[in-house]
Amino acid sequence: MVANDGYRPGHVHFSVRGQQINVLDFLSSVHISDGDGAYGHGHDQASGGNLPVSRWNIRLAALGFPESVQLQTESRD
């Protein structure tokens, strides 16, 4: 998974690729509330999307990433 927070202010654009997992299943494995942004379009081995920074951080936490990798929302949203 790679992410870019510099393309559109306040948003994170990301890409996920994998050969050992179904990427669409991975992205939909943790539900986050509806809101701005989109993700989970593509095919089994490659997908991505964009989310506001605050929703990106929720997704990271839900997937088990530590808080230390979350983005600061004060200056970005």
Order of alpha helices (4+ residues) and beta strands (2+ residues): beta-beta-alpha-beta-beta-alpha
